[in-house]
Amino acid sequence: MRAVAELRGPGIVYAATHASAQAAHDALASAGEQVTVFHAGLPARVRHEAMTAFLDGPARVIAATVAFGMGIDKPDVRWIVHVDPPPSLDSYYQEFGRAGRDGGPAQARLLYRYEDFQTARHLTARGVSGAVVEQAAAALVAGEPIGAGPRAGAVPVPGARQQTAALVRLADLGAAAWQADGGVSWTGAMNVAAVFRASEAATEREDEVERSRLTMMRRYAEHAGCRRSFLLTYFGQDYPGPCGNCDNDLAPPQPAPAAVPFAVGSRVVSGRWGEGTVQRYDGDQVTVLFDEHGYRELSVPVVLDRGLLHPAPAA
């Protein structure tokens, strides 16, 4: 972990999995670093000791999953290192934002191999099991009590998280409604078979969006231009750069496309993906965030030649 040895002051090493966090901890400890480890697989007492050691004790470094960070008040964190790529730029921005909260200088570094993104793709799947949704729907149709709260449920649904996700999905589809006591009732808006199909379609849409967000994370990692520009345009701001701080700003800027058919931030519509918002241009590539399908990178010459995008109708 040479990247950590070069950094001064306290810092956080973020990893994607428990095993990766433990491996980072072991490597740093072997190199003589004062390091502790934190992830959700550890007993509560061990997590508390790790947090205390980093916040107030002898540990300069904490190797952790994203379970560490929310609500943690340590303003003098001087650096963040990711040893695995986060699933999205949203996550990355939030995580490296935990450094330098005292207003002092801070650094963020991302370590990755191309195959790490293939692994991350498997970790981004978010959809609830269609079988669990179907089972919950069948129980509600039969009038059997089911719910996420302790007072609501007699029908077992595998796994507390899957149970809750199944009930949320049924409510989102309009097939069920939450009750004041924490239970769920069947609305009769569709039958069980229709619920299964609708849930599977929703899962596919969610996974498609998550895959597109991971693709944008990889594009950021491989980006040769101003990283601040990439981040801010991802979040909808038109910032051409250079910022003067990122590793790429010594490289020549990429040329702008010969024609910019749609302004950054404008709404467009595609016959294939529906409506979306223009996010950024990189050379002759335009990135559009489509409302239902996530991020797509399109060739500007092809867009112009084939008329793939049009201004969206005024709301």
C-alpha positions as CSV (number, residue, x, y, z in Angstrom):
1,M,0.0,0.0,0.0
2,R,2.6,2.5,-1.1
3,A,-0.1,5.1,-1.9
4,V,-0.9,5.3,1.9
5,A,2.7,5.5,3.0
6,E,3.1,8.6,0.9
7,L,0.2,10.4,2.5
8,R,0.5,12.4,5.7
9,G,-2.0,12.6,8.5
10,P,-5.1,10.5,9.3
11,G,-7.0,8.9,6.5
12,I,-9.6,6.3,5.4
13,V,-9.1,3.4,3.0
14,Y,-12.4,2.4,1.5
15,A,-13.1,-1.1,0.2
16,A,-16.1,-2.6,-1.5
17,T,-16.4,-5.8,0.6
18,H,-15.5,-7.1,4.1
19,A,-12.8,-9.3,2.7
20,S,-11.2,-6.4,0.7
21,A,-11.3,-4.2,3.8
22,Q,-9.6,-6.9,5.9
23,A,-7.0,-7.5,3.2
24,A,-6.2,-3.7,3.1
25,H,-5.9,-3.7,6.9
26,D,-3.6,-6.7,6.9
27,A,-1.3,-5.2,4.2
28,L,-1.1,-1.9,6.0
29,A,-0.4,-3.5,9.3
30,S,2.4,-5.6,7.8
31,A,3.9,-2.4,6.4
32,G,4.0,-0.9,9.9
33,E,1.0,1.4,9.8
34,Q,-1.1,2.1,12.8
35,V,-4.3,0.8,11.3
36,T,-7.7,-0.6,12.4
37,V,-10.5,-2.1,10.4
38,F,-14.3,-1.5,10.4
39,H,-17.1,-3.3,8.5
40,A,-20.6,-4.5,9.3
41,G,-19.4,-8.1,9.6
42,L,-17.6,-7.4,12.8
43,P,-19.2,-7.5,16.3
44,A,-20.5,-4.2,17.6
45,R,-17.9,-4.1,20.3
46,V,-15.1,-4.5,17.8
47,R,-16.6,-1.8,15.5
48,H,-16.8,0.6,18.4
49,E,-13.2,0.0,19.4
50,A,-12.1,0.5,15.8
51,M,-14.0,3.8,15.5
52,T,-12.6,5.0,18.9
53,A,-9.1,4.1,17.9
54,F,-9.4,6.1,14.7
55,L,-11.3,9.1,16.1
56,D,-9.5,9.6,19.4
57,G,-6.8,6.9,19.7
58,P,-3.6,5.6,18.1
59,A,-4.8,4.5,14.7
60,R,-3.8,6.8,11.8
61,V,-5.6,4.8,9.2
62,I,-8.9,2.9,9.2
63,A,-9.7,0.4,6.5
64,A,-13.4,0.2,6.1
65,T,-16.4,-0.5,3.9
66,V,-19.1,2.2,3.4
67,A,-20.5,1.1,6.8
68,F,-18.0,3.6,8.2
69,G,-18.5,7.3,7.6
70,M,-22.2,8.3,8.0
71,G,-22.4,10.5,11.1
72,I,-18.7,10.3,11.8
73,D,-17.3,13.6,13.0
74,K,-13.5,13.8,12.3
75,P,-12.8,17.0,10.5
76,D,-9.1,16.5,10.2
77,V,-9.1,13.5,7.8
78,R,-6.4,14.4,5.3
79,W,-7.0,11.8,2.6
80,I,-9.3,9.1,1.3
81,V,-8.0,6.1,-0.7
82,H,-10.4,3.8,-2.5
83,V,-8.9,0.3,-3.1
84,D,-12.0,-0.7,-5.0
85,P,-14.1,1.4,-7.4
86,P,-17.4,2.7,-5.8
87,P,-20.6,1.8,-7.6
88,S,-21.2,5.3,-8.8
89,L,-19.8,8.8,-8.8
90,D,-22.5,9.8,-6.3
91,S,-21.0,7.3,-3.8
92,Y,-17.4,8.3,-4.6
93,Y,-18.2,12.1,-4.2
94,Q,-19.9,11.4,-0.8
95,E,-17.0,9.2,0.4
96,F,-14.1,11.4,-0.5
97,G,-16.0,14.4,0.8
98,R,-15.3,13.1,4.3
99,A,-11.7,14.4,4.0
100,G,-10.7,18.0,4.6
101,R,-13.9,19.1,6.5
102,D,-11.8,21.4,8.6
103,G,-11.0,23.5,5.5
104,G,-7.4,22.2,5.2
105,P,-6.0,20.6,2.1
106,A,-6.9,17.0,1.5
107,Q,-6.4,14.3,-1.2
108,A,-8.5,11.6,-2.8
109,R,-7.0,8.7,-4.7
110,L,-8.7,5.9,-6.6
111,L,-6.8,2.6,-7.1
112,Y,-8.3,0.2,-9.6
113,R,-7.8,-2.4,-12.3
114,Y,-10.2,-2.8,-15.3
115,E,-11.4,-6.1,-13.9
116,D,-12.4,-4.4,-10.7
117,F,-15.3,-2.9,-12.5
118,Q,-16.5,-6.3,-13.6
119,T,-16.6,-7.3,-10.0
120,A,-18.4,-4.1,-9.0
121,R,-21.0,-4.8,-11.6
122,H,-22.1,-7.9,-9.7
123,L,-22.3,-5.8,-6.5
124,T,-24.6,-3.2,-7.9
125,A,-27.6,-5.4,-8.6
126,R,-30.4,-3.9,-6.4
127,G,-33.6,-5.5,-7.5
128,V,-35.7,-7.6,-5.1
129,S,-36.2,-11.3,-6.0
130,G,-39.3,-11.8,-8.2
131,A,-40.0,-15.0,-6.4
132,V,-40.1,-13.3,-3.1
133,V,-42.4,-10.5,-4.4
134,E,-44.7,-13.2,-5.9
135,Q,-44.8,-15.1,-2.6
136,A,-45.7,-12.0,-0.7
137,A,-48.4,-11.1,-3.2
138,A,-49.9,-14.6,-3.0
139,A,-50.0,-14.4,0.8
140,L,-51.8,-11.0,0.6
141,V,-54.3,-12.3,-1.9
142,A,-55.1,-15.2,0.3
143,G,-55.7,-12.8,3.2
144,E,-52.8,-14.0,5.2
145,P,-51.2,-11.4,7.4
146,I,-47.8,-10.2,6.3
147,G,-45.7,-7.1,7.1
148,A,-42.4,-5.6,8.0
149,G,-43.3,-4.7,11.6
150,P,-43.4,-7.1,14.5
151,R,-47.1,-6.8,14.9
152,A,-47.9,-7.5,11.3
153,G,-46.6,-10.8,10.1
154,A,-47.4,-14.4,10.4
155,V,-46.4,-15.5,6.9
156,P,-42.6,-16.0,6.6
157,V,-40.8,-14.4,3.7
158,P,-37.1,-15.3,3.4
159,G,-34.7,-12.7,4.8
160,A,-35.8,-9.5,6.6
161,R,-34.3,-7.2,3.9
162,Q,-35.9,-9.2,1.0
163,Q,-39.3,-9.1,2.9
164,T,-39.2,-5.4,3.3
165,A,-38.0,-4.9,-0.3
166,A,-40.9,-7.1,-1.5
167,L,-43.5,-5.1,0.4
168,V,-42.0,-1.8,-0.8
169,R,-42.1,-3.1,-4.4
170,L,-45.8,-4.2,-4.1
171,A,-46.7,-0.8,-2.7
172,D,-44.7,1.0,-5.5
173,L,-46.6,-1.1,-8.1
174,G,-49.9,-0.1,-6.6
175,A,-50.7,-3.7,-5.8
176,A,-50.6,-3.2,-2.0
177,A,-51.0,-0.4,0.4
178,W,-49.4,0.3,3.8
179,Q,-51.6,0.3,6.8
180,A,-51.4,2.5,9.9
181,D,-50.3,-0.5,12.1
182,G,-47.3,-1.3,9.8
183,G,-49.0,-4.0,7.9
184,V,-49.8,-4.2,4.2
185,S,-53.1,-4.9,2.4
186,W,-53.9,-6.1,-1.1
187,T,-55.4,-3.5,-3.4
188,G,-56.6,-5.8,-6.1
189,A,-55.1,-3.5,-8.8
190,M,-53.5,-6.6,-10.5
191,N,-53.2,-10.3,-10.2
192,V,-50.2,-12.2,-8.8
193,A,-48.9,-13.1,-12.3
194,A,-49.0,-9.5,-13.4
195,V,-47.2,-8.4,-10.2
196,F,-44.4,-10.8,-10.9
197,R,-44.0,-9.5,-14.5
198,A,-44.2,-5.9,-13.4
199,S,-41.6,-6.5,-10.6
200,E,-39.2,-8.2,-12.9
201,A,-39.5,-5.3,-15.4
202,A,-38.9,-2.8,-12.6
203,T,-35.8,-4.7,-11.4
204,E,-34.4,-4.7,-15.0
205,R,-34.9,-0.9,-15.2
206,E,-33.2,-0.4,-11.8
207,D,-30.2,-2.6,-12.7
208,E,-29.9,-0.8,-16.1
209,V,-29.6,2.5,-14.3
210,E,-27.1,1.1,-11.8
211,R,-25.0,-0.3,-14.6
212,S,-25.0,3.0,-16.3
213,R,-23.9,4.8,-13.1
214,L,-21.0,2.3,-12.8
215,T,-20.0,3.0,-16.4
216,M,-19.8,6.7,-15.6
217,M,-17.6,5.7,-12.6
218,R,-15.2,3.9,-14.9
219,R,-15.3,6.8,-17.4
220,Y,-14.2,9.1,-14.6
221,A,-11.4,6.7,-13.6
222,E,-10.1,6.6,-17.2
223,H,-10.8,10.3,-17.9
224,A,-7.8,12.3,-19.3
225,G,-9.3,15.8,-18.7
226,C,-10.2,17.8,-15.6
227,R,-11.7,15.6,-13.0
228,R,-13.5,18.4,-11.2
229,S,-15.2,19.3,-14.5
230,F,-16.2,15.6,-15.0
231,L,-17.7,15.5,-11.5
232,L,-19.6,18.8,-11.6
233,T,-21.0,18.2,-15.1
234,Y,-22.1,14.7,-13.9
235,F,-24.1,16.5,-11.2
236,G,-25.6,19.0,-13.7
237,Q,-23.2,21.9,-13.5
238,D,-21.5,23.4,-16.5
239,Y,-17.9,23.6,-15.4
240,P,-15.3,23.5,-18.2
241,G,-12.2,23.5,-16.0
242,P,-9.3,23.2,-15.5
243,C,-9.5,23.2,-11.7
244,G,-5.8,23.3,-11.2
245,N,-5.8,20.6,-8.5
246,C,-6.5,17.2,-10.2
247,D,-3.9,14.9,-11.6
248,N,-5.0,15.5,-15.2
249,D,-4.8,19.2,-15.4
250,L,-1.2,19.1,-16.7
251,A,-2.4,17.2,-19.8
252,P,-3.6,19.2,-22.8
253,P,-7.4,19.8,-22.7
254,Q,-9.6,17.7,-25.0
255,P,-10.9,19.6,-28.0
256,A,-14.6,20.6,-27.9
257,P,-16.8,19.0,-30.5
258,A,-17.1,20.8,-33.8
259,A,-20.9,21.2,-33.2
260,V,-22.7,21.3,-29.9
261,P,-26.3,20.5,-30.9
262,F,-27.7,20.8,-27.3
263,A,-26.6,22.9,-24.4
264,V,-25.4,21.2,-21.2
265,G,-28.4,20.9,-18.9
266,S,-31.0,21.0,-21.7
267,R,-33.7,18.4,-22.0
268,V,-33.7,16.1,-25.0
269,V,-35.8,13.1,-26.2
270,S,-34.7,9.9,-27.9
271,G,-36.9,7.5,-29.8
272,R,-35.2,4.6,-28.0
273,W,-34.6,5.9,-24.4
274,G,-37.2,8.6,-23.9
275,E,-36.5,12.0,-22.2
276,G,-33.2,12.9,-20.6
277,T,-30.8,15.7,-19.7
278,V,-27.5,16.6,-21.5
279,Q,-24.8,16.2,-18.9
280,R,-21.4,16.8,-20.6
281,Y,-19.4,16.7,-23.8
282,D,-16.0,15.0,-24.2
283,G,-14.5,15.6,-27.6
284,D,-17.1,14.2,-30.0
285,Q,-19.0,12.3,-27.3
286,V,-22.1,13.6,-25.5
287,T,-23.3,12.1,-22.3
288,V,-27.1,12.1,-21.6
289,L,-28.8,11.1,-18.4
290,F,-32.1,9.5,-19.5
291,D,-34.9,9.5,-16.9
292,E,-35.7,5.8,-17.3
293,H,-32.5,4.3,-18.6
294,G,-29.6,6.1,-16.9
295,Y,-26.5,7.4,-18.6
296,R,-25.7,6.9,-22.3
297,E,-22.7,8.2,-24.2
298,L,-23.4,9.0,-27.8
299,S,-21.3,10.1,-30.8
300,V,-22.1,13.7,-31.7
301,P,-21.6,13.1,-35.4
302,V,-23.9,10.1,-35.3
303,V,-26.5,12.1,-33.3
304,L,-26.4,14.8,-35.9
305,D,-26.4,12.5,-38.9
306,R,-29.2,10.3,-37.8
307,G,-31.2,12.8,-35.8
308,L,-31.1,10.6,-32.7
309,L,-31.9,13.4,-30.3
310,H,-34.4,16.2,-30.4
311,P,-35.3,19.0,-27.9
312,A,-37.8,17.7,-25.4
313,P,-41.3,19.3,-25.5
314,A,-41.8,22.1,-23.0
315,A,-43.4,21.0,-19.8
